[in-house]
Amino acid sequence: MLCDAQIENDRRRVVLSSIVRVVNHTTLPLLILNTDQIDEKKYNSIARIDINKDFYIPIDLLYGYSSSQIFIAIDE
């Protein structure tokens, strides 16, 4: 889990930024997609992960909506 500890107004604040790391060890770039909240047949692109790179999925995408689905696809 990634977190950022900050001190604001003499109080410690911890900001959680991600809990899921996706590493691309394939031979093609990958796309991280989620479904559109209005039309479930449409997909929104979250990120493109190049070969031998990684990406931390933002925590708000995982917990923002209880029905949100995240997909991994190949980008050709």
C-alpha positions in Angstrom: 0.0 0.0 0.0 1.3 3.4 -0.9 0.7 6.2 1.6 1.8 9.7 2.2 2.2 10.9 5.8 1.7 14.7 6.1 1.6 17.1 9.0 -1.1 19.7 8.8 -2.1 22.0 11.7 0.1 20.0 14.1 -1.8 16.8 13.2 -0.5 13.8 11.3 -2.5 12.9 8.2 -2.0 9.7 6.2 -3.3 9.7 2.6 -3.8 6.3 1.1 -3.1 6.4 -2.6 -3.3 2.8 -3.9 -3.4 -0.8 -2.8 -3.1 -2.5 -6.2 0.0 -2.6 -8.3 -0.1 -4.0 -11.9 3.2 -5.0 -13.4 3.5 -5.6 -17.2 5.9 -8.4 -17.9 4.3 -9.2 -21.2 5.5 -8.4 -24.7 2.7 -5.9 -25.5 1.4 -2.8 -23.7 -1.6 -3.2 -21.4 -4.6 -1.1 -20.8 -6.5 -0.7 -17.5 -10.2 -0.1 -18.2 -13.3 0.4 -16.1 -16.9 0.4 -17.1 -18.8 3.6 -17.6 -21.2 4.3 -14.7 -24.0 5.3 -17.0 -23.6 2.8 -19.9 -22.0 -0.5 -18.9 -21.2 -1.3 -22.5 -18.8 1.6 -22.7 -15.3 1.5 -21.2 -13.1 4.3 -19.8 -9.4 4.0 -20.2 -7.6 4.5 -16.9 -4.0 3.9 -17.9 -1.7 2.4 -20.4 1.2 0.3 -19.0 4.2 -0.1 -21.3 6.4 -3.2 -21.4 8.3 -3.8 -18.2 6.6 -0.9 -16.4 4.1 -0.8 -13.5 1.0 1.1 -12.5 -0.7 1.7 -9.1 -4.5 1.7 -9.5 -5.9 4.7 -7.6 -7.9 3.7 -4.5 -10.9 5.8 -5.5 -11.4 3.6 -8.6 -11.5 0.5 -6.4 -13.9 1.8 -3.8 -15.6 4.8 -5.4 -18.5 2.7 -6.6 -19.4 -0.7 -5.3 -20.3 -2.0 -8.8 -17.2 -0.6 -10.5 -15.3 -3.2 -12.5 -11.7 -3.0 -13.6 -10.4 -4.8 -16.7 -7.0 -5.5 -18.1 -6.7 -5.6 -21.9 -3.9 -5.7 -24.5 -3.1 -2.5 -26.4 -2.0 -3.2 -30.0 
